[in-house]
Amino acid sequence: MPKTSSTTSPRGSFYWLAILAVFFAVFGTIVKFLDNRLRHFYIFDQAQLHDISRAAIAKHGNATDLIFDEIVSELRKDPKIGPTLNKHSFRDHNEWVFNNAGGAMGSMYIIHASITEYLIFFGTPIGTEGHTGRHTADDYFHILQGEQLAFRAGDLTPERYPAGAMHYLKRGQVKQYVMPESGCWALELAQGWIPPMLPFGMADSVFSTLDLPTFMRTCVITGREMIANLLRGTYNTDLTMVQENFKALSIYSVFALLTNSMAVKRDVDSDSGQWDGNTTKQTHGTLKRHSMHHLSRKQGKGTRDTAPNERVDAYHCSRIVYIGIR
């Protein structure tokens, strides 16, 4: 019996390498294209958040709960931002979850979460320290109460961020940070690619603390807010319009599919000599198309030339039905 070779031919290896090269080239181009347009999807302005935070601190001092309430209330007044915020109050303990990430531990409340942004209250009353993570988003850490310290590898003195200050961590940068034992609370805004950040924020719960209830609760709240904002219109989609016209849109889509299928069937029937021109005129009022069809058959053409026009009329017919439903 001839022996089968298990080795891969050089030509086969080159083929798969070429496929991978093309894939990564296309993927990289798409990511770069979208990355250059990320700012068009943002709804938060970090400078505005900084002003709101400082005003809340000046008004309420060390009353952390009142600072939180002031910030959320101000954000809800914005007609663009308000509808995208978490509908559950930060006073609801079920909306708070522990977050173990990079060796640090704190508690967080998700104010807003989408594919390109998240806004949270994060902190601890007893202190923590850890690794910031190297992320695919810019991070703006507005200190509301207490103090945060941070440093980059090679620095010999810490960076200090008291209440009212903003700690900016540029995308791709990494630091060690400390929240002293006296406690620290912050308003954290991240803008960029949020999904790639999630493994860092959840890995410790899976592989270290094994706190699966917290892991599941975090997934539920994060997913709930992300999906809601994706549907609601963080990306300029009017969810109210979709909800109000969902039935009409569904009927419109089905009717469009059926009428286009009927158009294809008529194309086939016409080639078999079963074309009914009167039905066409009565249904669509397309005397011109009927004349073109008659002319093409008279010239001896075996295939009807107006099939594309037939499908276009099917689309317009379904469009009329959609408008009528509305």
BELKA-V327730 format. One record per backbone hydrogen bond with DSSP energy under -0.5 kcal/mol. NH is the residue of the N-H (numbers start at 0). CO is the residue of the C=O. If there is no record, write none. Layout:
((NH;CO) (NH;CO))
//
This chain:
((12;8) (13;9) (14;10) (15;11) (16;12) (17;13) (18;14) (19;15) (20;16) (21;17) (22;18) (23;19) (24;20) (25;21) (26;22) (27;23) (28;24) (29;25) (30;26) (31;27) (32;28) (33;29) (34;30) (35;31) (36;33) (37;34) (39;36) (40;37) (41;38) (45;43) (48;44) (49;45) (50;46) (51;47) (52;48) (53;49) (54;50) (55;51) (56;52) (57;53) (58;54) (59;55) (60;56) (62;59) (63;61) (66;62) (67;63) (68;64) (69;65) (70;66) (71;67) (72;68) (73;69) (74;70) (75;71) (76;72) (76;73) (77;74) (78;76) (81;77) (83;80) (84;81) (85;110) (91;88) (92;90) (94;91) (95;92) (96;107) (98;105) (100;98) (100;103) (103;100) (105;98) (106;122) (107;96) (108;120) (109;94) (110;108) (110;118) (111;118) (113;116) (117;189) (118;111) (119;187) (120;108) (121;119) (121;185) (122;106) (123;183) (127;178) (129;176) (130;101) (131;174) (134;132) (134;172) (137;190) (138;168) (139;188) (140;138) (140;166) (141;139) (141;186) (142;140) (142;164) (143;184) (144;184) (146;182) (147;160) (148;177) (149;158) (150;175) (154;151) (158;149) (160;147) (162;145) (163;142) (164;161) (166;140) (167;165) (168;138) (168;166) (169;167) (171;134) (172;169) (175;150) (176;129) (177;148) (178;127) (179;146) (179;177) (182;179) (183;123) (184;144) (185;121) (186;141) (187;119) (187;185) (188;139) (188;186) (189;117) (190;137) (191;115) (192;135) (193;114) (193;191) (194;114) (196;193) (197;193) (197;194) (198;194) (200;196) (201;197) (201;198) (202;198) (203;99) (203;199) (205;201) (205;202) (206;202) (207;203) (208;203) (209;203) (210;204) (211;209) (214;210) (215;211) (216;212) (217;213) (218;214) (219;215) (220;216) (221;217) (222;218) (223;219) (224;220) (225;221) (226;222) (227;223) (228;224) (229;225) (230;226) (231;227) (232;228) (233;228) (235;232) (238;231) (238;236) (241;237) (242;238) (243;239) (244;240) (245;242) (248;244) (249;245) (250;246) (251;247) (252;248) (253;249) (254;250) (255;251) (256;252) (257;253) (258;254) (259;255) (260;256) (261;257) (262;258) (263;259) (264;260) (265;261) (266;262) (267;263) (268;264) (269;265) (270;266) (271;267) (271;268) (272;269) (273;268) (276;274) (279;275) (280;276) (281;277) (282;278) (283;279) (284;279) (284;280) (285;279) (286;284) (289;285) (290;286) (291;287) (292;288) (293;289) (294;290) (295;291) (296;292) (297;293) (298;294) (299;296) (300;295) (306;303) (309;305) (310;306) (311;307) (312;308) (313;309) (314;310) (315;311) (316;312) (317;313) (318;314) (319;315) (320;316) (321;317) (322;318) (323;319) (324;320) (325;321))
//
